[in-house]
Amino acid sequence: MSLNKTWKSSLMWFTFLIGSLLFQEFILGSFLGYGGKYLFIFVGIFPLIAMGLLFVSTGPWRRRIADIYFVGTSFLFISQLLYYQFFTNLYSFHMLKKVGQMKDYSAQISEHLLNNMGPIFLLSLPLLLYLFLFRKKLCDLSHGKHFGIILAGFTLILVLAIHLTMGDLPSSEQRARDLYFYSNPLVESSREFGLMGALTIDLKQKAFGEPLLEMPIKDEPVEVVPEPDLREIVEVNSPEPVLSKEEAAKDNPQQQIEKITQAQILELDFAELKKERSSETLALMDEYFLSLEPTYTNEYTGLFKGYNLIFITAESFWWPAVDPQRTPTLYRMVNEGIHLENFYNPIWTVSTYDGEYVGLTGMLPKDGIWSLYKAAFNSSPQSLGWRMKTQGYSCYAYHNHTYTYYDRNESHANLGYDYKGLGSGVEVEMQWPESDLEMMEVTMEEYLDKEPFHVYYLTVSGHGGYSYSGNAMAEKNKAYVEGLSLSEEAASYLAANMELEHALSYLLEKLEEKGIAQRTLIVLNPDHIPYSLSEGALEELAGEFSREVDRYRSSAILYTTAMEKKTIKKPTSSLDLLPTIYNLLGLSYDSRLLVGQDVFSDNALVIFYNRSWISEKGYYDSRSGDFEALTGELIPQGYVESINQKVREKFYFSGLILEEDYYAQLPEKAFLP
């Protein structure tokens, strides 16, 4: 074969390899919404590796390598598209360990396959072209180790050049730099670098870890001590807990008690701990937590001291499911308890499991791992189950779907709970999805006589897909939504959530019968919005979204029958529920070690998985870099960047708490009663 023909053949193959990959990237990107300019930097890596392997191989091995490459890339892009259509997320290689659990979604997967035949065909085109046109031309490629060595060297130079370039980006490209070095939410990373670039970065971070975060120079660390440091006068009308100073003054304006306001911290001397560290990472963590301003006790601290606690993670619960006529119990609990007027429910990488993690630990989940599972085998003394258990509470956890799903039989048992699910003690009818009401009916007798108790419920009735034929709860409750001017998809979502209404009605009824409703705090945290609803169905239920963040507005419940309504207007999120519970129950905890804040504290910060945020001053969109002020006040210079840095640090150190098992590196006695 002439040298000229060899070069032509090599050029043709490389053009086909890189062209087919670019084509697949753009097809997937049309769904993700590409906006980054770094796709072209990363797209050449895998074609260069493939070319090198083709050069050094011969005969059947050359064909096998080419077959694996084209089948593998086509399968990867198609499966990522279907995963994104189903979960509005992308999967990392780490998550493939749990791929067997996808069998529970076989009906919905089949539906998505049928609905996406066009994009699937387009993503298969490179494979089809290879099989029917290019495969027979493999023999035209020359064989030579020297070509493979040259390409290997060129690939290495390209990778090093990319690494150095990303490390030297200007401050205006901070988002891309953060995604490359410190965080890798795959959807956001794919928007910047393409899918193959994002997966390459994910593998890099798994193999080599993240560099230590560059911390800005700060003022002297905040010095806080557990002793009282602030005083305020709070009016009360009786020894019973109250929510309103105004209500107290109305009944007995003369009676006052002096209330001491304290920093919500434990006896943790981070400065001293830092001096003793041999690990640079642990020392940096000590320095960071030392620098944080804690929250303080307030007039609501200990309001429900000694109360029982029922914490519910509600599957796909969203504010349009609440209606005064159709769901009177939900409506009362959302609006007559502690009403969180601007509550947001961000979606995370591992859908429900990360939603549980946020609610039970008050921490941000780490991208690319199963955060709750890892936390369960770490020391987690500030997680809800363990904190309540150390206070002498009987702790139970129930789930009305398969008890082994997401390995909850391992994780929840190690989070301080006596855990039962379908197949291990929660004997509800096996259907899809199962009944929340039935779960309440078969579990409540186990704990009602064991005060003080803390019960954790994980519901499933509101799960997608939403149709009368594919959702047993929607079919069961169809009569409640007949007559509504909605599509079947939107109406079946509301019908499925009627089962949660029935479950909560039953729960309150049994607590009332037992005479303990007035001393039981009920908290409901949605795991995520109903992401499996189509865009059309979402807008049918909620109206048009003027901003991307508006779709994550939701409702939560903080309710007991013996309380007056209290409205919290500032932005809040699922991260804020755990510290609020601890504050209301009067439990000691270290607020510096939690990401969320007690909703009665002064500041507000809602954080989204893509690093967008909402504060009391405005909304920042990380994708566009735009900031929208929500008040008429002047925004201080540098405010947006300071909050961006705060968000960056919260994600980074939340991840390190998991990776370093940080609580195990702190004095155990600080967390004991």
QUICORPE-V511178 format. One line per field, one symbol per residue. phi: phi as a letter, one per 30 degrees, with the letter a starting at -180 (. if undefined). psi: psi as a letter, one per 20 degrees, with the letter a starting at -180 (. if undefined). burial: b if it has 24 or more other ideal C-beta (glycine too) atoms within 12 Angstrom, else e. A space follows every 50 residues. Layout:
phi = ???
psi = ???
burial = ???
//
This chain:
phi = .dddddddddddddddddddddddddddddddidbdcceddcddddeddd ddddddcbhdddddddedddddddddddddddddddchacccdddddcdd ddddceddddddeddbddddddddeedddddcbcedcdddddcadddddd dddddddddddddddddcddddcdedddddccbbddddddddcidddddd dddedddcicddddcddcdeedcbbddebabbcbdbcadddbcbdddddd dadddbbccccbddbcdbcddddddcdccddddddedddddddddbdbdc dieceiddbcccccdhdbeddcbdddbddeddddcccddcdbcbbdccdc hdddddedddbibddcdibcddddddccdbdcddddddddciddcbbbbc bedcdhhddcdddccjcdcbbdjbkcccddabdddddddddccdddbecb ddbbccccdbdddddcaddcbdddddceddcdjddbdddddddddddddd edddddedddddedibddbbdcbbbddaddddddeddededcidddbedd dcdabbbbbbdcbcdbccdddbbedddddddddddiddacddccddbedc ddcbacccddidabcdclcccddcicccdcbddddddidddddedddedd ddddddeddchdddccddddcde
psi = pqhghghggghgghggghghggghghghhhhhmpiqjjgihhiigghggg gghhgirrchhgggggggghgghggggghhghgghgikrqqrhhiihjhh iihikhghggghghikhghgggiighgggggighhijhihpqpphhgggg hgggggggghggghghikqrhikhghgghghhqmohgghhhgirghgghg hggghhgiaqrppopqprrqqpoqqiqpjqqqpppririqqriphhhghh hmihpqqppppqpnrrmonhghghhipiphghhhgggghhiqprrqqaii pjhkpiqqpoppoookpqhiipphghmhgggghgiicoonhmpqnqqagl dghhhggghiikqpqppjrnghgghhjrpmijqgghghhijjqppqpqpj aphipkkhhgghhjjjqopqaoikhnnrpoaprrphghgghihhhhihjl qqqpppporihjqrqnqhhiohhgghkhhijpiqmqrhgghhggghihhh ghghggghghhghikjhikoppppophrrmiiqrhghghghirqohqhhh ijpaqrpopqhlqqpppohqprrhhigghgghghikqprohhiqgrqpii rhrpoppqhjjrrpaihappohghjqpopiriqppqpjgghhhghggghg gghgghhghilhhijqphhhjq.
burial = eeeeeeeebbeebbebbbebbbbbbbbbbebbebebebbebbbbbbbbbb bbbbbbbeeeebbebbbebbebbbebbbbbbbbbbbbbbbbbbbbeebee bbebbebbbebbeeebeebbebbbbbbeebeeebbeebeebbeeeebbee beeebeebbeebbeebeeeeeeebbbbbbbbbbbbbbbbbbbbbbbbbbb bbebbeeeebeebeeeeeeeeeebeeeeeeeeebbbbeeebbbebeebee eeeeeeeeeebbbbbbebebeebbeeeeeebbbbbbbbbbbbebbbbbbb bbbbebbbbbbbbbbbbbbbbbbeebbebbbbbbbbbbbbebbbbbbbbb bbbbbbbbbbbbbbbbbbbbbbbbbbebbbbbbbbbbbbbbebbbbbbbb bbbebbbbbebbbbbbbbbbbbeeebebeeebbbbbbbbbbbbbeebbee ebbbbbbbbbbbbbbbbbebbbbbbbbbebbeeeebebbbbbbbbbbbbb bbbbbbbbebbeeeebbebbbbbbbbbbbbbbbbeebbebbbeeeeebbb bbbbbbbbbbbbbbebebebbbbbbbbbbbbbbbbbbbbbbbbbbbbbbb bebbbbbbbbbbbbbbbbbbbbbeeebeeeeeeeeeeeebeebbbbbbbb bbbbbbbbbbebbebbeeebbee
//
